[in-house]
Amino acid sequence: MSRTLKLLLAVAVAVVMVVGVYIAGSFTGASENDPPPRDPVVLPSDTTSPSTGTPSTRPPSPSTRVPVVSPSPVDDDDDDDDDDDRDDD
């Protein structure tokens, strides 16, 4: 047998062994017993929640109002420190 044929045969045997071990491990892992099913989690119902009827039309009291902050553009050109004006040197 030529040297190339011996090398190819050794690589083929190694690949077949690796694939065989992988398949055997897959079958072994699949045959293990699964854990028993768990009981479902039951959340208690909240009886203090508001009803699903019509919402209140009463405006909120001043103590519960939240200030609204609107974003505004800032003309802050702070990236000039990072610029290198000597790019064309």
C-alpha angles and dihedrals in degrees: 000000000000122000093245092052091050090051093049091048091052092050091048091051091049092050092048091050093050092048091046092052090048092051092046090051091049092053092046092051092047094052095057116106116261117231115262116269114268126236114259118255111248115201117210114246116248109233093184095064117113118263121259092243127110116322121246115266092200112114116242118264117258091251092060097046117112120215113245115225115198117201116239128193116259118211094214112142096189097150092081090090089062095048119102109212091191096072094122098053 
